[in-house]
Amino acid sequence: MSGYDWLDDDAFCATFVRGLTPHEALARLGIDVFDGDDEEGEIEEGLISARSAEGGTILSEWNGFAGTLDEVLRPLSAGTVTASVFVNVNRVASFDHYVDGRRILSFDPLFPGDEDGISEDYLADRVELGLVGDKSEGGLAAALLLAERITEVRPSTSSDIVAAHGVLEY
């Protein structure tokens, strides 16, 4: 997945947040925020790394799922836009999009299924990116591109570096 070398290919959650700095995004979760990266291997569960990106912040989790939780996405999206892409080692995946505290779109990017009831704007993007039908042609890479389009947040050269992190107990 070009531009996302810092994500684990097998299990990750990436949450795109428009218009917030890494510190602001993590602070909305009500957790202690620390500058820089964690000590390697020191924190095993609940670590959320915040990375600066063009247009906002990308929160990343290795083998985590906080970015799929309503209690995380509601406050994180207050007054802004978020989109999360999640996959675990069992290939269970989800795409979740929130605007101003409300869920707008949720689907499995690997097996998108039925397109009924999806806003025409989102359906056009999903068709273009191969995120429709019984099995996704676009997969996780296309889901990340959809998150970029919806939030207008894209990785930049500074996204390789963790600006801040925190631990969320869930």
Helices and strands as residue ranges (DSSP letters): E 12-18, H 22-27, E 34-35, E 47-54, E 56-62, G 66-68, H 70-76, E 81-87, E 93-99, E 102-107, H 120-129, H 139-151, E 154-155, G 157-160, E 162-167
